[in-house]
Amino acid sequence: MDFFQGLSDHIYINASRLKCLYGMIQGLILFQNPQLRHMAQGIHGPAKMNSKIKRISRFFKSQTLDPLQVGLFILNILGKSDKLIITLDRTHWVFGKNQNNLLVAGILVGSISVPIACINLNKAGNSNTKEREQMLIRLLKIIPAHRIDCLLADREFIGESWFKSLVSKQIPFAIRIKSNTMMIDPQTGETTPVSAYFGRVKRGSYEVQTRIWNHPIRLVFVKKRKGIEGALFLAVSAHEFKRCWVKKYKDRWSIERMFLSMKTNGFNLERSHLNQPDPLDTFILVMAMAFALVVKAGLISSQSKKIPIKNHGRKLYSLFTYGLNYIKETFWSRGIKHSTNPFSHLSFKES
């Protein structure tokens, strides 16, 4: 199955709009710029550039995309049929007077996350429990709870109601908590800050079964130097606890790599001049599909030629950058006139 066929099988819009969507994805990948005149270059055909730009403008003004359809298509692109690690975080930027603030859930693929669900908060600052629960509802329509191996998140995503929501939906999690979070001392039964409980221990890793916000929690404490500063307090769901989740927490940074690739190291999201919520939401879904396609290309390319390793042991490129280079080099080496489909060499399997 090729990319356009997969697009038509999952995204239920009319044929003309579907071709426009395909062209936008192609233009976004090849020119790495979300402005309409750049994405318009991905639309093939005899129409003049101004007509193509107007066509994309009409798409964003009048066409909505179903987040469920897009999410399922991204799973199909990645070919993910096993259990998944989910990352959760926010990214924020300002355009004029508009506060663009996205709450994004990603699927861990290698060392990068791929956006699978997103909510535009339309405000500055942290998300609240209601907004996070809206995200969970959207995410669980795409990925059922039994397919989530673990959800990784930082200290923004804490609180009694939020933990209750995760526990009630049986979503395993590993979430960093603040040092002043209150826990139940397993020896005395008294309530104490986690920093006080672990404050006197030596450097190393410790683990204790306790209760936080009235929920059974496996609390993991990692202390690398004297004092409590810089220590890692990790709340891990006690339900079906897996020790590998603790090690997996370092992969939370994969979502920071994703944001970097969405912005300055990839699609330059902040250059988008879409300043209304609905068109911006549509564009984010377009970009998510492009992102998944690029990472898939990185996976395919790395199978035939492994990503070079630097002297310090890290890979020279992320899967995103490797895939982006692979698609662009293939496209330009064929020549624009003879390469109307830069994705023809990629194949996709049903998840």
VEXVO-281431 format. One line per field, with one value per residue (C-alpha): residue in one letter; chain; x, y negated, z negated. Coordinates in steps of 0.5 Angstrom, whole numbers. Example, Ala and Ser with C-alpha at 12.3 -4.5 7.8 and 13.67 -1.06 7.14 Angstrom:
VEXVO-281431
res: c(A | S)
chain: c(A | A)
x: c(25 | 27)
y: c(9 | 2)
z: c(-16 | -14)
***
This chain:
VEXVO-281431
res: c(M | D | F | F | Q | G | L | S | D | H | I | Y | I | N | A | S | R | L | K | C | L | Y | G | M | I | Q | G | L | I | L | F | Q | N | P | Q | L | R | H | M | A | Q | G | I | H | G | P | A | K | M | N | S | K | I | K | R | I | S | R | F | F | K | S | Q | T | L | D | P | L | Q | V | G | L | F | I | L | N | I | L | G | K | S | D | K | L | I | I | T | L | D | R | T | H | W | V | F | G | K | N | Q | N | N | L | L | V | A | G | I | L | V | G | S | I | S | V | P | I | A | C | I | N | L | N | K | A | G | N | S | N | T | K | E | R | E | Q | M | L | I | R | L | L | K | I | I | P | A | H | R | I | D | C | L | L | A | D | R | E | F | I | G | E | S | W | F | K | S | L | V | S | K | Q | I | P | F | A | I | R | I | K | S | N | T | M | M | I | D | P | Q | T | G | E | T | T | P | V | S | A | Y | F | G | R | V | K | R | G | S | Y | E | V | Q | T | R | I | W | N | H | P | I | R | L | V | F | V | K | K | R | K | G | I | E | G | A | L | F | L | A | V | S | A | H | E | F | K | R | C | W | V | K | K | Y | K | D | R | W | S | I | E | R | M | F | L | S | M | K | T | N | G | F | N | L | E | R | S | H | L | N | Q | P | D | P | L | D | T | F | I | L | V | M | A | M | A | F | A | L | V | V | K | A | G | L | I | S | S | Q | S | K | K | I | P | I | K | N | H | G | R | K | L | Y | S | L | F | T | Y | G | L | N | Y | I | K | E | T | F | W | S | R | G | I | K | H | S | T | N | P | F | S | H | L | S | F | K | E | S)
chain: c(A | A | A | A | A | A | A | A | A | A | A | A | A | A | A | A | A | A | A | A | A | A | A | A | A | A | A | A | A | A | A | A | A | A | A | A | A | A | A | A | A | A | A | A | A | A | A | A | A | A | A | A | A | A | A | A | A | A | A | A | A | A | A | A | A | A | A | A | A | A | A | A | A | A | A | A | A | A | A | A | A | A | A | A | A | A | A | A | A | A | A | A | A | A | A | A | A | A | A | A | A | A | A | A | A | A | A | A | A | A | A | A | A | A | A | A | A | A | A | A | A | A | A | A | A | A | A | A | A | A | A | A | A | A | A | A | A | A | A | A | A | A | A | A | A | A | A | A | A | A | A | A | A | A | A | A | A | A | A | A | A | A | A | A | A | A | A | A | A | A | A | A | A | A | A | A | A | A | A | A | A | A | A | A | A | A | A | A | A | A | A | A | A | A | A | A | A | A | A | A | A | A | A | A | A | A | A | A | A | A | A | A | A | A | A | A | A | A | A | A | A | A | A | A | A | A | A | A | A | A | A | A | A | A | A | A | A | A | A | A | A | A | A | A | A | A | A | A | A | A | A | A | A | A | A | A | A | A | A | A | A | A | A | A | A | A | A | A | A | A | A | A | A | A | A | A | A | A | A | A | A | A | A | A | A | A | A | A | A | A | A | A | A | A | A | A | A | A | A | A | A | A | A | A | A | A | A | A | A | A | A | A | A | A | A | A | A | A | A | A | A | A | A | A | A | A | A | A | A | A | A | A | A | A | A | A | A | A | A | A | A | A | A | A | A | A | A | A | A | A | A)
x: c(0 | 3 | 2 | -4 | -8 | -7 | -9 | -15 | -17 | -17 | -18 | -26 | -26 | -27 | -22 | -20 | -19 | -15 | -10 | -10 | -8 | -3 | 0 | 1 | 4 | 9 | 11 | 11 | 16 | 20 | 21 | 20 | 16 | 9 | 7 | 2 | 7 | 12 | 7 | 3 | 10 | 8 | 1 | 3 | -1 | -2 | -5 | -1 | 2 | -3 | -9 | -5 | -4 | -12 | -14 | -10 | -13 | -20 | -18 | -16 | -22 | -27 | -24 | -24 | -20 | -22 | -17 | -19 | -18 | -11 | -9 | -11 | -8 | -1 | -1 | -2 | 4 | 8 | 6 | 5 | 1 | 5 | 4 | 6 | 10 | 6 | 9 | 6 | 8 | 6 | 9 | 8 | 10 | 7 | 5 | 2 | -3 | -4 | -2 | -1 | 0 | -1 | -2 | 1 | 1 | 6 | 8 | 15 | 19 | 26 | 29 | 24 | 16 | 11 | 5 | -1 | -6 | -6 | -11 | -10 | -11 | -12 | -8 | -2 | 1 | 0 | -6 | -11 | -14 | -20 | -16 | -11 | -18 | -20 | -13 | -14 | -21 | -18 | -12 | -16 | -21 | -14 | -10 | -14 | -12 | -10 | -5 | -1 | 5 | 6 | 5 | 11 | 10 | 14 | 12 | 7 | 2 | 1 | -5 | -10 | -15 | -11 | -8 | -15 | -16 | -10 | -12 | -19 | -18 | -12 | -7 | 0 | 5 | 11 | 11 | 16 | 13 | 16 | 20 | 15 | 9 | 6 | 7 | 5 | 11 | 10 | 14 | 10 | 3 | 5 | 4 | 11 | 14 | 18 | 24 | 24 | 23 | 29 | 33 | 38 | 39 | 46 | 47 | 43 | 37 | 31 | 24 | 18 | 11 | 7 | 1 | 0 | -6 | -9 | -7 | -2 | 4 | 11 | 16 | 23 | 28 | 35 | 40 | 46 | 50 | 49 | 43 | 36 | 37 | 37 | 34 | 29 | 22 | 19 | 11 | 10 | 3 | 3 | -2 | 2 | 9 | 15 | 22 | 23 | 19 | 24 | 29 | 24 | 23 | 29 | 26 | 21 | 26 | 24 | 18 | 23 | 26 | 19 | 18 | 25 | 23 | 16 | 20 | 27 | 30 | 24 | 18 | 19 | 12 | 13 | 13 | 6 | 1 | -5 | -8 | -15 | -16 | -20 | -15 | -9 | -12 | -13 | -5 | -3 | -6 | -3 | 4 | 3 | 2 | 8 | 12 | 10 | 11 | 18 | 20 | 17 | 22 | 28 | 26 | 26 | 33 | 36 | 35 | 39 | 44 | 45 | 45 | 52 | 55 | 59 | 65 | 61 | 56 | 50 | 47 | 49 | 42 | 35 | 30 | 26 | 33 | 35 | 28 | 27 | 34 | 32 | 26 | 29 | 35 | 31 | 26 | 31 | 36 | 30 | 29 | 22 | 19 | 20 | 19 | 11 | 11 | 17 | 14 | 13 | 19 | 16 | 11 | 6 | 3 | -4 | -3)
y: c(0 | -7 | -13 | -16 | -10 | -10 | -17 | -16 | -9 | -13 | -20 | -21 | -28 | -29 | -27 | -34 | -36 | -29 | -31 | -38 | -35 | -30 | -36 | -40 | -34 | -33 | -41 | -41 | -35 | -38 | -45 | -45 | -51 | -52 | -58 | -57 | -59 | -53 | -48 | -50 | -47 | -40 | -41 | -38 | -40 | -46 | -51 | -57 | -58 | -63 | -58 | -53 | -58 | -60 | -52 | -51 | -57 | -55 | -48 | -51 | -56 | -50 | -43 | -40 | -33 | -28 | -27 | -20 | -18 | -22 | -18 | -11 | -13 | -15 | -8 | -5 | -9 | -7 | 0 | 1 | 7 | 8 | 4 | -3 | -8 | -14 | -21 | -27 | -35 | -42 | -46 | -54 | -60 | -67 | -69 | -77 | -77 | -69 | -64 | -58 | -53 | -45 | -39 | -33 | -26 | -22 | -15 | -13 | -11 | -9 | -16 | -20 | -21 | -22 | -26 | -22 | -26 | -34 | -39 | -47 | -50 | -57 | -60 | -61 | -57 | -50 | -45 | -43 | -36 | -38 | -39 | -33 | -29 | -31 | -29 | -22 | -21 | -23 | -19 | -13 | -13 | -12 | -7 | -3 | -3 | 4 | 2 | -3 | 0 | -6 | -14 | -18 | -25 | -31 | -35 | -39 | -33 | -31 | -32 | -28 | -28 | -27 | -21 | -18 | -19 | -15 | -9 | -9 | -8 | -3 | -7 | -5 | -11 | -14 | -21 | -25 | -29 | -35 | -34 | -37 | -32 | -29 | -21 | -16 | -14 | -6 | -5 | -10 | -11 | -19 | -24 | -27 | -30 | -26 | -30 | -29 | -21 | -21 | -27 | -23 | -17 | -16 | -17 | -11 | -9 | -7 | -4 | -4 | -2 | -8 | -12 | -19 | -23 | -17 | -12 | -6 | -8 | -5 | -11 | -11 | -16 | -17 | -21 | -23 | -27 | -30 | -34 | -33 | -38 | -35 | -28 | -25 | -23 | -18 | -16 | -9 | -6 | 0 | 3 | 9 | 5 | 6 | 4 | 3 | -3 | -7 | -6 | -8 | -15 | -18 | -17 | -22 | -27 | -24 | -29 | -34 | -32 | -32 | -39 | -41 | -37 | -40 | -47 | -50 | -43 | -41 | -44 | -51 | -51 | -58 | -61 | -59 | -65 | -61 | -65 | -62 | -56 | -51 | -53 | -52 | -45 | -43 | -44 | -41 | -34 | -35 | -36 | -30 | -26 | -29 | -27 | -20 | -19 | -22 | -18 | -12 | -14 | -14 | -7 | -4 | -8 | -6 | 2 | 1 | -3 | -4 | -11 | -13 | -13 | -19 | -18 | -20 | -14 | -18 | -17 | -23 | -24 | -22 | -18 | -24 | -28 | -21 | -20 | -27 | -27 | -20 | -23 | -29 | -26 | -21 | -26 | -31 | -26 | -24 | -31 | -34 | -33 | -26 | -25 | -27 | -22 | -22 | -17 | -12 | -8 | -7 | -1 | -1 | 5 | 5 | 5)
z: c(0 | 2 | -2 | 2 | 2 | -6 | -6 | -2 | -6 | -13 | -11 | -9 | -5 | 2 | 8 | 9 | 2 | 1 | 7 | 4 | -3 | 0 | 4 | -3 | -6 | -1 | 0 | -8 | -8 | -2 | -4 | -11 | -12 | -14 | -10 | -4 | 1 | -1 | -2 | 5 | 8 | 7 | 11 | 18 | 24 | 29 | 24 | 23 | 16 | 14 | 15 | 11 | 5 | 5 | 6 | -1 | -4 | -2 | -5 | -12 | -12 | -11 | -12 | -18 | -20 | -24 | -30 | -30 | -23 | -23 | -29 | -27 | -20 | -24 | -27 | -20 | -18 | -24 | -23 | -31 | -33 | -40 | -46 | -46 | -51 | -51 | -52 | -54 | -55 | -52 | -47 | -47 | -42 | -41 | -34 | -35 | -41 | -40 | -45 | -42 | -47 | -45 | -49 | -46 | -47 | -43 | -41 | -43 | -37 | -38 | -41 | -39 | -40 | -34 | -35 | -36 | -39 | -41 | -44 | -43 | -50 | -47 | -53 | -56 | -62 | -65 | -63 | -68 | -70 | -65 | -59 | -61 | -61 | -55 | -52 | -55 | -52 | -45 | -46 | -48 | -42 | -38 | -43 | -48 | -55 | -54 | -49 | -53 | -56 | -60 | -60 | -61 | -64 | -68 | -74 | -71 | -70 | -77 | -82 | -86 | -80 | -75 | -78 | -80 | -72 | -70 | -76 | -74 | -66 | -68 | -65 | -67 | -68 | -71 | -73 | -76 | -82 | -86 | -92 | -97 | -95 | -101 | -102 | -107 | -111 | -110 | -117 | -121 | -117 | -118 | -112 | -110 | -104 | -100 | -101 | -108 | -107 | -103 | -105 | -110 | -105 | -101 | -94 | -90 | -88 | -92 | -92 | -97 | -96 | -99 | -98 | -94 | -94 | -97 | -91 | -92 | -88 | -87 | -89 | -86 | -88 | -85 | -89 | -85 | -89 | -96 | -98 | -95 | -90 | -83 | -86 | -82 | -85 | -80 | -82 | -78 | -78 | -83 | -78 | -74 | -76 | -71 | -73 | -66 | -67 | -71 | -66 | -61 | -64 | -61 | -54 | -56 | -53 | -46 | -46 | -47 | -41 | -37 | -39 | -36 | -30 | -30 | -30 | -29 | -27 | -22 | -20 | -23 | -26 | -29 | -22 | -21 | -20 | -22 | -28 | -29 | -33 | -28 | -22 | -27 | -29 | -22 | -20 | -27 | -24 | -17 | -20 | -25 | -19 | -15 | -22 | -22 | -15 | -16 | -22 | -18 | -12 | -18 | -20 | -13 | -11 | -18 | -16 | -10 | -12 | -20 | -23 | -24 | -31 | -34 | -38 | -45 | -43 | -41 | -34 | -29 | -27 | -30 | -26 | -24 | -21 | -18 | -15 | -12 | -9 | -6 | -3 | 0 | 3 | 6 | 9 | 11 | 14 | 19 | 21 | 20 | 27 | 26 | 19 | 17 | 12 | 7 | 2 | 8 | 5 | -2 | -3 | -9 | -13 | -16 | -24)
***
